[in-house]
Amino acid sequence: MQYFVKHFWPEWDSKRDMLSMAVAGIMGGEYWYPGAAGRTVVQAADGKCDVPSGCTPSVLIRHDPLDCGTVRGPGLRIGLGDIPGCSVNLRSYPLRKKDLHRLPPSAAFDAVVGGRCPDAESCEEAIERASLTGLRVAVAIPGNPGIAREAVGILERSKNSATVIDDPSLPILSVLYRSCVTVVHLGDCMRGYLHSLAMYHASAQGRRLVERVPGLPGFEPAGIGELVRALGG
């Protein structure tokens, strides 16, 4: 089995590449797509699906219900969450064994405000709903320094100690999500990697998760073994 990856993005900072490496580590096979014949896995996430030229994929893994265009060929379509049109649906992005390792409460931060947020208004609503007054907060919003500055301003008005984590990678966010007592997740809450990580660790006693998209039912994140079984391993 071969897994096509995004060569222009660091493998440790891509949820798609992390998934490929996790499955390849259990089932074997090639972690990247070299152009040879064989069973090939491609992934669709954030409205994009990268298919190598001349490749007819055997498996399509969809991370979310966003339109990713027409992908021809795959007989097996696996959804990470409740995604229409998939042969198999897992409950969420499947967590690896290392993701399940809970860290002790952080000595530096009481809470983290993390994940991508579309606008300052949504960010403010989630932070205010979290009631973080007086806490030490890490602001870890990737790809949008402007939103991070807005978040710091909102927090400082509530007499919080706010620290910006410049352009945080997935490994940094993972540590913060596993060690902060309160996690405010600003992502789209579609059961992706960070949302699943936050949901799992919020189930520990004394910890909590505040989602930017409120009113969602809680869920038990899927495990990597479930994806391996869906792939026939």
Secondary structure, 3 states (H helix, E strand, C coil): CEECCCCCCCHHHCHHHHHHHHHHHHHCCECCCCCCCCCEEEEEECCEECCCCCCCCCEEEECCCCCCCCCCCCCEEEEECCCCCCCEEECCCCECHHHHCCCCCCCCCCEEEECCCCCHHHHHHHHHHHCCCCCEEEEECCCCHHHHHHHHHHHHHCCCEEEECCCCCHHHHHHHHHHCCEEEECCCCCCCHHHHHHHHHHCCCCCEEEECCCCCCCCCCCEHHHHHHHCCC
